[in-house]
């Protein structure tokens, strides 16, 4: 149940990161003439990388490797805050906070 919530939050953050990534890449390509577009392209690519890593985290959850998934989630929450935007970072952080009950439940079994 909690694992499904984390996966759903990761999917939502991934979709938002994908949308921001595509928009930033398009803006970056359109403004590349002014050399400002490079910044947009970099942030767009980072958003796509975040989405890819969130999918990898969901695969770790499916395998039951919750501790490893939690560690990766924290790294990408920080990167999300710094480079992808507050919305993506907050959603990933909320997912990170959901791991504690999940890890406690698996330790007692």
Helices and strands as residue ranges (DSSP letters): H 2-30, G 32-34, H 37-63, H 66-79, I 80-84, H 86-97, H 99-108
